[in-house]
Amino acid sequence: MKAIVLVEAISTGLFYEQDILDRGYQPLVIYPHIEGSKEDKAFYENVRAVCRRRLSDKSILIPDDGNFAHLLEALKPYDIACVLAGSEMGVVLADQLAHALGLPGNPPSSSQLHLNKDLMQDALRRHNLRSIRGKVVRSVQEVRDYWKELNVSHVVIKQVAGAATMGLHFCDSLEEAEAAAKQELETCDYFGKRADGLIMQERIEGTEYIVNTVSRNGVHRVTDIWVYDKIRRGQSGNAYNYARILRKPEAGHAEMIEYAYQVLDALDFRYGPSHGEYMLTKTGPVLIEVGARPMGGHFEKPLLDRLLGHHLTDVSLDSYLEPEAFERERCSPYRTNGFLMNKFFITPEGGAVDSYPILPLLRSLKTFVGGSLSPAFSDFRIPTTVDLDTAPGNILLYSEDENKVWRDYQIVRTIETRCFSALFQIHAEAEPYPASLPLPSMEGREGLTRILAEEKRSLSEAEWITPDELSASLALADAGIFLMKNKYSLEERISLLHSLIRSIRPGGRIEIPKAVYAPTSVGRVGFELLLEAFGVILDVPAYGTDGSITGIVEGVE
């Protein structure tokens, strides 16, 4: 059996394993040796440990002690067809191995062009392509000197090599630039390496795009294009809001794609995938950065196959193994089957998470198809979101009807901005049931009320129903009132509210008394937003009403 070497199987790079097996090859997985202290490497090594556990027992792990000759010796028994980089950390070693084994790949002389953001911009200038003015600074004094030279009011300070916008700072004054440089020069980058210098650049404004490509012998093919929406978090960086697929090219996109091809030529991309980020400004496109690896994220292969007709790691293998398939697909028109959005959550202020109301909410989103909340569950704490790595999770929204995706996104985004605790409840206690409400006899039962007939509009005539009975009930009730006995977390309350609405027929009514919503952390607006998410049309309150939230149930899928 011929073998394929996978260097650094993390993130999307993990998908290579099954693709390699499906083509009848033996996966050989290498995690490159990392220099540095245990503390500096801790974060990245934890990421690796999680990814190792996701590998099947069909892959053979090849140890790397940092000695290249030892690694070549360990690979001698195998008939190797190609070498792949699964992430940035695997780029240099993958290039070196492909070259030493006489296999197709990117030349080792271009490895740093695919990692070092400053060298990327220098290469563009040498090839007379548009670039971003900037340089590497290694001290606060150099920041002061270059601020004068740039003669601009806004700059960006970032790591020379990194990912997920970690270490990114937007600076609107020299003082902010000095403080950002001092902070980053004393910390490690995403991969646990101490900063030898930082990139200081003029700030470019525009719309940010992802252009993913695959190359074979220096010929490039676009596989998919995405539009980013990021939200600036003061000087601290960019929080990712969403990335959405570009369904078809629009005016101005052809110029950006042709520019992307020129960038790949200038940076000597020969084989395999590239993940490029470009800013489309009023005066045209400009490169932010590009990496020699597949795009990360939480896109499962079946979803990408449904959306694009392919997934990134599989078409990357075509560039090495299937020249006819590569050429055929390269000349095919760019279209997508449906609309996909990757929505990242943005925490306004971090802390310990007490409950996860987002879980019942997700059940009501008609376009929800996946994602990950593992960061929010890792240690039951979430940080303030300033970049991709500090997002508490993400969800994927997909539909053939783009409007349905935008509807679900808007619900989530509005809840996120107006009452974040309706997604992740931070530092809260379950409030007792409000004693001020006039209650019918519950006969020792705890749960909710629902009214079985429209004419029964008083609490004294309401029938109590337990959570277990509620979850098993059909949508037959004419109306329901959301009441609770005893303590419930916000997650439990929202889950029970969702179940109550499901028990009401379409066209029936739902009511939440003021004494129920007022003491909670999400308040009236939070419950109104949740009702909208759960398929309720809110009423316009009549004059003289008591502040209860009321609405008509459309029906929940």
C-alpha positions in Angstrom: 0.0 0.0 0.0 1.3 3.4 -0.9 1.4 6.0 1.9 0.7 9.7 2.3 2.4 11.8 4.9 0.2 14.2 6.9 2.2 16.8 8.8 0.3 18.4 11.7 -3.2 16.8 11.7 -5.2 19.5 13.4 -8.4 21.4 12.6 -9.5 20.8 9.0 -6.3 19.0 8.4 -7.8 16.1 10.4 -10.2 15.5 7.4 -7.2 14.4 5.3 -7.1 11.1 7.2 -10.4 9.7 6.0 -9.8 11.0 2.4 -6.4 9.3 2.3 -8.0 6.0 3.5 -10.9 6.4 1.0 -8.4 6.6 -1.8 -6.7 3.4 -0.6 -3.5 5.0 0.9 -1.9 4.5 4.3 -1.9 7.7 6.4 1.4 8.5 8.1 0.9 11.3 10.7 3.7 13.5 12.0 3.4 16.2 14.7 6.6 18.3 14.3 8.9 18.9 17.2 8.4 22.3 18.8 11.2 24.2 20.5 10.4 26.2 23.6 9.5 25.8 27.3 6.6 23.6 28.4 4.7 26.7 29.5 5.1 28.5 26.1 3.9 25.4 24.3 1.1 24.4 26.6 -1.8 25.9 24.6 -0.8 24.5 21.3 0.1 21.1 22.8 -3.4 20.9 24.3 -4.9 21.5 20.9 -2.7 18.7 19.5 -3.7 16.3 22.2 -7.4 16.8 21.4 -6.7 16.2 17.7 -4.6 13.1 18.3 -7.6 11.5 20.1 -9.7 12.1 17.0 -7.4 10.1 14.7 -8.4 6.5 14.0 -6.2 3.5 14.7 -5.6 3.1 11.0 -3.1 6.0 10.9 0.5 5.4 11.8 2.1 8.1 14.0 5.7 8.8 13.1 7.6 10.5 16.0 9.7 13.6 15.4 12.5 14.5 17.8 13.6 17.5 15.7 16.3 15.6 13.9 15.5 15.6 10.2 17.8 12.7 9.4 16.0 10.5 12.0 12.7 11.4 10.4 13.8 10.4 6.9 15.1 7.1 8.3 11.7 6.4 9.9 9.9 7.0 6.6 12.2 4.7 4.6 10.0 1.6 4.9 7.1 3.4 3.2 6.3 4.0 -0.5 5.2 7.7 -0.2 3.0 9.3 -2.8 2.9 12.9 -1.4 3.4 15.0 1.7 0.6 17.3 3.0 0.6 20.1 5.6 -2.4 20.0 7.9 -1.8 23.4 9.4 0.7 26.3 9.6 2.8 24.4 12.0 3.3 21.7 9.4 4.2 23.9 6.4 8.0 24.0 6.8 8.5 20.3 7.5 6.1 19.2 4.8 8.0 21.3 2.2 11.3 19.9 3.4 10.1 16.3 3.3 8.6 16.6 -0.1 11.8 18.1 -1.5 14.0 15.5 0.2 11.8 12.6 -1.1 11.6 14.0 -4.6 7.9 14.5 -4.5 5.6 17.3 -5.7 5.3 20.2 -3.3 6.1 23.8 -2.6 9.9 24.5 -2.6 11.4 24.9 0.9 12.7 28.3 -0.3 9.1 29.6 -0.3 8.1 28.2 3.1 8.6 31.4 5.0 6.7 33.3 2.3 3.7 31.2 3.3 4.0 31.9 7.0 5.7 35.3 7.6 3.2 38.1 7.0 5.9 40.7 6.5 7.8 38.6 3.9 4.5 38.1 2.0 4.1 41.9 1.6 7.7 42.3 0.6 7.3 39.7 -2.1 4.2 41.5 -3.5 6.2 44.8 -3.7 9.0 43.0 -5.6 6.4 41.8 -8.1 4.7 45.2 -8.4 1.5 44.0 -6.8 -0.5 46.1 -4.4 0.7 45.5 -0.8 0.1 47.0 2.6 2.8 49.4 3.9 4.5 48.0 7.0 7.6 46.6 8.6 8.8 44.5 11.4 9.5 46.4 14.6 11.4 44.9 17.5 11.2 47.6 20.2 9.0 50.4 21.4 11.5 52.9 20.0 11.2 51.3 16.5 7.4 51.7 16.8 7.9 55.5 17.5 10.3 55.9 14.6 8.0 54.0 12.1 4.9 55.9 13.3 6.6 59.1 12.0 7.6 57.4 8.8 4.2 56.0 8.0 2.6 59.4 8.8 -0.9 57.9 9.3 -3.5 58.1 12.1 -4.3 54.4 12.4 -2.1 51.4 12.4 -2.3 47.7 13.1 0.1 45.8 15.3 0.2 42.0 15.0 2.3 38.9 15.3 4.7 38.0 12.4 3.2 34.5 12.3 0.0 33.5 13.9 -3.6 32.5 13.5 -7.2 33.4 14.6 -6.3 37.1 14.9 -4.5 36.4 18.2 -2.2 39.3 19.1 -4.0 41.8 16.7 -4.3 45.4 17.9 -5.9 48.4 16.2 -4.2 51.5 17.3 -5.5 55.1 16.8 -2.6 56.8 18.5 1.2 56.4 19.0 0.5 55.7 22.7 -1.8 52.8 21.8 0.8 51.4 19.4 3.5 51.6 22.0 1.3 49.8 24.6 0.3 47.1 22.1 3.9 46.5 21.0 5.1 46.3 24.6 2.4 43.7 25.4 3.0 41.5 22.4 6.8 41.5 22.6 6.4 40.0 26.1 4.0 37.2 25.1 3.9 34.1 22.9 2.2 33.7 19.6 -0.5 31.2 18.7 2.1 28.4 18.4 3.9 29.1 21.7 6.9 31.0 20.2 8.2 34.2 21.7 7.9 37.2 19.5 11.2 38.2 17.9 9.4 41.1 16.3 6.0 42.4 15.4 4.4 43.7 12.2 3.4 47.4 12.2 1.2 48.3 9.2 -1.1 51.0 8.0 -4.7 50.1 8.6 -6.7 49.1 5.5 -10.5 49.5 5.4 -12.9 47.5 3.2 -14.8 44.2 3.0 -12.7 41.1 3.9 -13.0 38.0 1.9 -11.6 34.4 2.1 -10.4 33.0 -1.2 -9.6 29.3 -0.9 -7.6 27.7 -3.7 -5.8 24.5 -4.7 -2.7 24.5 -6.9 -1.1 21.9 -9.2 2.3 22.6 -10.8 1.7 26.4 -10.3 -1.8 26.4 -11.8 -4.5 27.6 -9.4 -8.1 26.7 -8.9 -10.7 28.6 -6.7 -12.6 26.1 -4.5 -14.7 28.4 -2.5 -15.1 32.1 -1.5 -16.4 33.5 1.8 -17.3 37.0 3.1 -16.2 37.8 6.6 -17.9 40.1 9.0 -15.8 41.1 12.0 -16.6 43.5 14.8 -13.8 45.6 16.2 -13.4 45.3 19.9 -11.8 48.6 20.7 -8.0 48.3 20.5 -8.0 44.7 21.5 -8.7 43.1 18.1 -11.4 41.8 15.8 -14.2 39.5 17.0 -15.4 37.2 14.3 -19.2 37.7 13.8 -19.7 35.4 10.8 -18.3 34.0 7.6 -20.8 33.4 4.8 -20.4 31.6 1.5 -20.3 33.7 -1.6 -22.9 32.1 -3.8 -21.8 33.6 -7.1 -19.3 36.3 -8.1 -20.5 39.9 -8.1 -19.1 43.1 -9.6 -15.5 43.6 -8.4 -14.9 40.0 -7.5 -13.2 39.0 -10.7 -10.5 41.6 -10.1 -10.0 40.2 -6.6 -9.7 36.6 -7.8 -7.2 37.5 -10.6 -5.2 39.4 -8.0 -5.3 36.3 -5.8 -3.8 34.3 -8.6 -1.0 36.8 -9.0 -0.4 36.7 -5.2 0.0 32.9 -5.3 2.4 33.2 -8.2 4.5 35.8 -6.4 4.6 33.7 -3.3 5.6 30.6 -5.2 2.6 28.4 -4.4 3.0 25.2 -6.6 1.0 22.4 -5.0 -1.8 21.9 -2.5 -4.3 24.2 -0.8 -4.1 27.9 0.2 -6.3 29.9 2.5 -6.1 33.6 1.5 -7.6 36.6 3.2 -8.1 39.7 1.1 -9.5 43.1 1.7 -11.6 44.6 -1.1 -11.2 48.3 -0.8 -12.5 51.3 -2.7 -9.4 51.2 -4.8 -9.3 47.4 -5.3 -8.1 44.2 -3.6 -5.1 43.8 -1.3 -3.7 40.8 0.5 -4.0 40.6 4.3 -2.3 37.1 4.5 -2.3 33.7 2.9 -1.4 30.3 4.3 -0.4 27.0 2.7 -3.1 24.8 4.3 -6.9 24.2 4.2 -9.2 26.7 5.8 -10.0 25.9 9.4 -13.4 25.9 11.1 -16.1 23.3 12.0 -17.4 22.4 8.6 -18.1 18.7 8.4 -17.3 17.1 5.1 -20.9 16.0 4.2 -22.0 19.6 4.6 -19.3 21.0 2.4 -20.0 18.3 -0.2 -23.7 19.3 -0.2 -22.8 23.0 -0.4 -19.9 22.9 -2.9 -19.9 19.5 -4.5 -16.5 18.9 -2.8 -14.6 19.4 0.4 -11.2 21.1 0.7 -9.0 18.2 1.7 -10.3 15.9 -1.0 -9.7 18.4 -3.9 -6.3 19.1 -2.4 -5.4 15.5 -2.9 -6.5 15.8 -6.5 -3.8 18.4 -7.0 -1.2 15.7 -6.1 -2.8 12.5 -7.3 -5.5 13.2 -10.0 -4.4 15.7 -12.6 -7.4 15.0 -14.9 -9.9 15.6 -12.1 -8.0 18.8 -11.0 -8.1 20.2 -14.5 -11.8 19.2 -15.1 -12.9 20.9 -11.9 -10.7 23.9 -12.4 -12.7 24.8 -15.6 -16.1 24.2 -14.0 -18.3 27.3 -13.2 -18.3 28.5 -9.6 -21.7 28.0 -7.9 -23.0 26.8 -4.6 -25.9 24.6 -3.7 -27.6 26.7 -1.0 -26.3 29.2 1.5 -24.1 28.5 4.5 -23.1 30.9 7.3 -20.7 30.2 10.2 -21.8 32.4 13.1 -19.3 32.9 15.9 -20.5 34.0 19.3 -19.2 37.2 20.8 -19.0 37.4 24.6 -19.3 41.1 25.8 -17.9 40.3 29.2 -16.4 36.9 30.3 -16.9 34.9 33.4 -18.1 31.6 34.8 -21.0 30.1 32.9 -23.9 28.9 35.1 -26.2 27.6 32.5 -26.5 27.3 28.7 -29.9 28.7 27.5 -28.5 28.5 23.9 -29.2 24.8 23.9 -33.0 25.0 23.8 -32.7 28.0 21.5 -30.8 26.0 18.9 -33.7 23.5 18.7 -35.9 26.3 17.3 -33.5 27.5 14.6 -34.8 25.9 11.4 -31.5 26.3 9.5 -29.2 25.1 12.3 -27.0 22.2 11.0 -24.0 22.0 13.4 -21.2 23.9 15.0 -19.3 23.6 18.3 -19.8 25.0 21.8 -16.8 23.1 23.2 -14.9 26.3 24.2 -17.8 27.3 26.4 -17.9 23.9 28.0 -14.1 23.4 28.4 -13.9 24.7 32.0 -17.3 26.4 32.3 -15.7 29.8 31.9 -15.7 32.0 28.8 -13.4 35.0 28.2 -14.4 38.3 26.7 -14.3 37.8 23.0 -11.6 39.8 21.2 -10.6 37.3 18.5 -11.5 33.9 17.0 -9.8 32.0 19.8 -11.8 33.7 22.5 -15.2 33.0 20.9 -17.2 30.7 23.1 -18.3 28.7 20.1 -20.0 28.8 16.7 -23.0 27.5 14.9 -23.5 26.6 11.2 -26.7 27.8 9.5 -27.6 26.3 6.1 -30.6 26.4 3.8 -31.3 26.5 0.1 -33.4 29.6 0.9 -30.9 32.3 1.9 -33.6 34.4 3.6 -34.2 31.6 6.2 -30.5 31.7 7.1 -30.5 35.5 7.5 -33.7 35.2 9.7 -32.1 32.8 12.1 -28.8 34.8 12.1 -30.7 38.0 13.0 -32.5 36.3 15.9 -29.2 35.0 17.3 -27.4 38.3 16.7 -30.1 40.3 18.3 -30.2 38.1 21.4 -26.4 38.2 21.6 -26.2 42.0 21.5 -29.3 42.8 23.7 -29.3 40.0 26.3 -26.3 37.7 26.0 -27.3 35.8 29.1 -30.1 34.2 27.0 -27.3 32.4 25.3 -24.7 31.8 28.0 -25.7 32.8 31.5 -22.8 34.2 33.5 -22.7 34.6 37.3 -26.3 33.9 38.0 -28.4 32.0 40.5 -31.7 30.2 39.8 -34.3 32.6 41.2 -37.2 31.1 43.3 -40.6 31.1 41.8 -42.2 34.6 42.4 -44.4 34.3 45.4 -46.5 37.4 44.5 -48.4 35.5 41.8 -51.9 34.2 42.6 -51.5 30.5 42.1 -54.1 27.8 41.6 -53.8 24.7 43.7 -50.9 22.5 42.5 -51.5 19.6 44.8 -47.8 19.1 45.3 -47.0 19.1 41.6 -44.3 21.3 40.1 -44.2 22.5 36.6 -46.0 24.8 34.3 -49.6 25.8 33.6 -51.5 25.6 30.3 -55.1 26.4 29.5 -56.9 23.8 27.5 -59.7 25.9 26.1 -59.7 29.5 24.9 -62.5 30.5 27.2 -60.5 29.5 30.3 -58.6 32.7 30.8 -58.1 32.8 34.6 -55.3 31.3 36.5 -57.7 29.5 38.8 -59.1 27.5 35.9 -55.7 26.6 34.5 -54.5 23.0 34.5 -51.0 22.4 35.9 -48.7 20.1 34.0 -45.3 18.7 35.0 -42.2 18.9 32.8 -42.4 15.2 31.9 -46.0 15.5 30.9 -45.2 18.6 29.0 -42.4 17.1 26.9 -44.8 14.2 25.9 -47.8 16.4 25.1 -49.1 17.2 21.6 -49.8 20.7 20.2 -53.4 20.6 21.3 -53.8 23.3 23.9 -55.6 26.5 23.0 -53.4 28.7 25.3 -50.7 28.5 27.9 -49.3 30.6 30.7 -45.7 30.2 31.6 -45.5 29.7 35.3 -43.0 27.7 37.4 -42.8 26.3 40.9 -39.4 25.9 42.7 -36.0 26.9 41.3 -34.9 26.5 37.7 -31.8 27.6 35.9 -32.3 30.0 33.0 -31.4 27.1 30.6 -34.1 25.0 32.2 -36.7 27.8 32.1 -36.1 28.4 28.4 -36.2 24.7 27.7 -39.6 24.5 29.5 -40.9 27.6 27.7 -40.0 26.0 24.4 -41.8 22.8 25.4 -44.9 24.8 26.5 -45.1 26.6 23.1 -44.8 23.2 21.3 -47.8 22.0 23.3 -50.0 24.8 22.0 -51.7 24.5 18.6 -50.8 27.0 15.8 -53.0 30.0 16.3 -53.2 29.5 20.1 -51.9 32.0 22.6 -49.0 32.1 25.1 -48.6 34.4 28.1 -45.7 35.2 30.3 -46.7 37.3 33.4 -44.5 40.2 34.4 -43.7 38.5 37.8 -42.1 35.7 35.9 -39.8 37.6 33.5 -39.0 40.7 35.5 -36.6 39.1 38.1 -34.6 37.2 35.4 -31.3 38.4 33.9 -32.8 38.5 30.4 -35.8 40.6 31.4 -38.8 41.4 29.1 -36.8 42.0 25.9 -35.0 38.7 26.4 -38.2 36.7 26.7 -39.7 38.6 23.7 -36.8 37.7 21.6 -37.0 34.0 22.7 -40.7 33.9 21.8 -39.9 35.3 18.4 -37.2 32.6 18.0 -39.7 29.9 19.1 -42.3 31.0 16.4 -44.5 33.4 18.3 -46.0 36.6 16.9 -46.0 39.1 19.7 -49.1 41.1 20.6 -49.3 44.9 20.7 -50.2 45.5 24.4 -53.6 47.1 25.0 -53.9 50.1 27.2 -54.1 49.3 30.8 -52.6 45.8 30.6 -50.5 44.4 33.5 -47.2 44.1 31.5 -47.6 40.4 30.6 -46.0 39.3 27.4 -48.5 37.7 25.1 -48.5 36.4 21.5 -49.9 34.0 19.0 -48.1 30.7 18.3 -47.3 30.2 14.6 -46.0 26.6 15.2 -42.6 25.3 16.0 -40.8 22.7 13.8 
